[in-house]
Amino acid sequence: MTQLRIAEAAELLGVSDDTLRRMVDSGRIAARADQAGRMVVDGVELAALAQSLAHPVAPGPVRDESARNRMRGIVTGVLKDTVMAQVELQCGPFRVVSLMSREAVDSLGLEVGSVAIASVKATNVIVGIPQ
């Protein structure tokens, strides 16, 4: 099970550390001390909170455009069959869905609550894990 430190969890939500701590204090998300005494939140709970906070934003006019875009987010859903898999990420206000082989999902260890990076190029979304 993925456990994320407060700073990393706050970054994934697009809020400050203090805002996430207030969410913990208000009971909106649970946190506990890890073995080193640092506060951590459960990745599955963070994924659910990220989905509840997501508000689509109109992109507006584009000034510059990149051929490759990378978005860091949290895995909010994994649907696997015998050959293929569908992975859903919440990257700030954006929901990104990628279709890939089941072997790739298993190899990357992708599960709800995992941190992942979606690389978007044309019609393909490539998912990787941060170092």
N, C-alpha and C positions, 0 to 999 in steps of 0.2 A: 504494500500500500504506500502510495506517495505521500510524503509529509513535506510541506513547504514552509520555510521560515517566513516570518511576517513581512520582511522587506520584499522578498521575491513574490509572495502572494499579492501584496499591494501593487507591485509593478504589473503583474498579469491582469489585475482588475483595472489598472489605470487610475489608482487612488494613492494618496500618501500613506505612509506607515501609520501615522496618527489616526487617519480615517479608518483604516482597517482595525486598529486597536479599539477604537470607539465601537465598531461593529461587533467586536468580540465582547466588549464590556456590556453592550446592550443585548447580547444573546443572539444576534443575527447569524453569527458563525461561531463554532466552538474552537478553542485553542487549548493546547496543553504544552507542558515543558518537555523537551526531548531529553535524551540522555546527557547532553551537555548543558542542560538548564535553559536552553533558548526556547522561546515560544514558537510553536509550529501549528499549522492548520492542516487538516486532512484534504488531500487533493480532490476526492470525490465531492466533499462539501463545498470546496472552492469552485469546482466546476458548476455545481448547481447555483451557487451565488452569482457566478459570472453570467449564467444564462438569465437569471432574474434581473440583473442590472443592465443587460444589453438593450440598447435603444438604437435602432438603425438610424444612421445619419445620412442625409442626402449628400452625395459626393460633391455636387457643385461643379463649376467649370474646372477643367484640368489645365494647368499652366505648363508643367513639365511631366513627362511620362517616362517610366522605366520599362525596359523589356522584361525585367525580372523584379518581382516584389517579394519580400520575405516578411511574414507576420508571425510573431511569437504569441502563443496562446496556450490554452489548456484543453485537453481532450475531454469532450462532454458526452461522447457516444462512440461505441465500437460495435459494429454488427458484422459477424464473420460467418461464412459458410465453409464448405470444404476446400474451395479454391480461392475465392475472392473475399474482400472485406471492404466495409464502408467505415471511414473514420471521420468524425465530426469534431471540429475545434471551435472554440470561442476565442477569437482574437480581438480583444477590446469589444467594440460594438458590432464586429463582423462575425458571422457564422460561416465557416469554411468547411466544405465536405470534400473528401478525397476518396476515390476508389482505387484500391491497390490489391496486390495479392495478399492472401492470408499469411503466407510465409514472411512477407515484409513486415506485417503488423507484429507477428510473433517475434521476428528477429529484432525489431526495434523495441519490443516490450511495451507497445502502446496499449494503454488501458485508461478507463475513465479516471481523470485526476492527474494524468501524466502531463508534463510540460513538453510541448512540441513546437516545431517551426514549420509553417506552411510556406513553400516557395511556389509562387504562381507565375506561370509563363504560358501565354496563349490559353489553350483549353486544358492544360495539365496542371494539377496541384501535386507537388512532391512534399512529403512530410518527413522531417528528420527530427532528431532529438538534440538538445544543446549539450555541449561538452561538460 
